[in-house]
Amino acid sequence: MSSFSGMSATVTKERIPELDILRGLAFLAVVFQHSLGYYSQSPDIRPAEAAVLGMILHFTKFAVPAFVFVTGATLFYNYYDRLNYTSFIKKRALDILAPYLVWTCIYEIHFNGLPQITAVWLKEFGKTVLTGSEIYHLWFVIMIFQFYLAYPLLLHSFKKTRGMVSSRPRMVSAVILLAGGYAWLMWISHSYIPQENLHLSSSLWQALFIDYRDRNFLFFIFYFIMGGLAGAGIMKWRIFVSRSVGWNSFLFAALYVWIGYELLAGGLGGRIDFNCSTPLKPSMFFYTVSEILLIYGLAVIISGRVSYLRRFLTFTGKYSYGAYLSHALALKYAVSELGGILPAGHIVLSSVLAFVLCALGSLALTFLIGFLPYGKLVIGPYRRPAGKVLLTGFRSNAKKAG
């Protein structure tokens, strides 16, 4: 299953509706991040406006980890007991990599014009494709596909560990140990590597673990395992999320203040550095886990109610992969149009309007492409199989647990 599109497994299972909602929310958060990021670089931005953008930005930082979480949840939910790896990878290559290659070519031509096909160009373009560096958001596709490639190994390790920690105290201890190890990895990524200006002897290891570590799946592994825990035991996961709302709300508020202080303190005496809010550091890791739990709870509530919001977010989750691939183009034109309408300044308002135009524009484009005969090759799969929906609210879950 794609973290964006909700592809079906070999054996159709009941859908988990809140994952559709979570995809939609994560996509909107990505678009909002990039809208904020564009205007945060404005040379005439005032400190107060930068602070507001930073505070809003932190609410959207769950997006990429949430997509990784959904990937883990859907894979473990649908492919825990049975997996034909050959057909699994072939399908993912067609569903994920084909649209990625199409949009890589679109951005290459759009920004650089029709290329002259030479050996030098092919070498550089090949490197661009492998690293996802054609434009600022395509790196995620390269990172997420690594989870598909490594899934059999990750599944085997998950099952083996799960068998060894059958009791609840042991499971909690294992999760805490994993979180501690991951927090240490985040410290290495954010503090140790830059401070030591680390260089490895092998150019391949240098690329994987230093230069391009932000697209190395190991640096996002905790969210995938977290999703695996949800997918392998969805009912227990829902109960845990519902019971965590009380204490986790206070934890989230405290962590939000913490990362806000880090952002603003880093900007004292000068411009605020929004790169300070990278997900690859310990404080952002703890904050993001807390936020995902709250957002997941919100998704369950929305999925259990008949409303226009649920329909819109489900629609957004359904087309989120194609919209994700195309949204950088939509954002460019949204910003260009707003620049001719709005007067100078109004940074916060411009960011919000650019977000709305970009999100709606990329979703509309993806929806229309879906009508084309080979639209799947451009936007990825988007049709869901007919089947029952696994709807269970917080209260019914608690009753069953009791």
CORGIWO-V504651 format. One record per backbone hydrogen bond with DSSP energy under -1.0 kcal/mol. CO is the residue of the C=O (numbers start at 1). NH is the residue of the N-H. If there is no record, write none. Layout:
co nh
CO NH
CO NH
//
This chain:
co nh
2 6
15 390
16 19
17 21
18 22
19 23
20 24
21 25
22 26
23 27
24 28
25 29
26 30
27 31
28 32
29 33
30 34
31 35
32 36
33 37
34 38
35 39
36 40
39 42
42 45
46 50
47 51
48 52
49 53
50 54
51 55
52 56
53 57
54 58
57 60
60 63
62 66
63 67
64 68
65 69
66 70
67 71
68 72
69 73
70 74
71 75
72 76
73 77
74 78
75 79
84 88
85 89
86 90
87 91
88 92
89 93
90 94
91 95
92 96
93 98
96 100
97 101
98 102
99 103
100 104
101 105
102 106
103 107
104 108
105 109
106 110
107 111
108 112
109 113
116 118
118 122
119 123
120 124
121 125
122 126
123 127
124 128
125 129
126 130
127 131
128 132
128 133
135 138
137 140
138 142
139 143
140 144
141 145
145 149
146 150
150 154
151 155
152 156
153 157
154 158
155 159
156 160
157 161
158 162
159 163
160 164
161 165
167 171
168 172
169 173
170 174
171 175
172 176
173 177
174 178
175 179
176 180
177 181
178 182
179 183
180 184
181 185
182 186
183 187
184 188
185 189
186 190
187 191
187 192
188 193
191 195
192 196
193 198
202 206
203 207
204 208
205 209
206 210
206 211
207 212
212 215
213 216
216 219
217 220
220 224
221 225
222 226
223 227
224 228
225 229
226 230
227 231
228 232
233 237
234 238
235 239
236 240
237 241
238 242
239 243
240 244
244 248
245 249
246 250
247 251
248 252
249 253
250 254
251 255
252 256
253 257
254 258
255 259
256 260
257 261
258 262
259 263
260 264
261 265
262 266
265 268
267 270
273 276
274 277
275 278
279 281
281 285
282 286
283 287
284 288
285 289
286 290
287 291
288 292
289 293
290 294
291 295
292 296
293 297
294 298
295 299
296 300
297 301
298 302
299 303
300 304
302 305
307 311
308 312
309 313
310 314
311 315
312 316
313 317
314 318
315 319
319 323
320 324
321 325
322 326
323 327
326 330
327 331
328 332
329 333
330 334
331 335
332 336
333 337
334 338
335 339
338 342
346 350
347 351
348 352
349 353
350 354
351 355
352 356
353 357
354 358
355 359
356 360
357 361
358 362
359 363
360 364
361 365
362 366
363 367
364 368
365 369
366 370
368 371
369 372
372 375
374 377
375 378
375 379
376 380
388 15
389 391
393 397
394 398
395 399
396 400
397 401
398 402
//
